[in-house]
């Protein structure tokens, strides 16, 4: 029940927080919710060092800048965002897999384009 409220809140938040003039995210609706969940994920000193790319049936997570001004690993922060993407995907019945990548990218979440009944 709590998960349903959280995901519903994120979906509504996405609509309310969308900046006018920015292009909508590519892909299915659940991808937009997953990206919003990741965007709102906690990070060290609230720096949110991630960047997302949606292409085909995948979301790629990368660090924004390899320079680390706070001596804290940015890939760890990206890992927290990755968890938020996967939780949102699972809520919508989407199962995928992560492939870890070399810097500046962190990982790619791929799914087969089908969504099971949730």
Secondary structure, DSSP 8 states (H G I E B T S, - for coil): -HHHHHHHHHHHHHHHH--TTS---SS-HHHHHHHHHHHTS--GGG---EEEEEETTEEEEEES-S--TTSS-HHHHHHHHHHHHHHHHHHTT--EEEEE--TTEEEEEEE-S-----
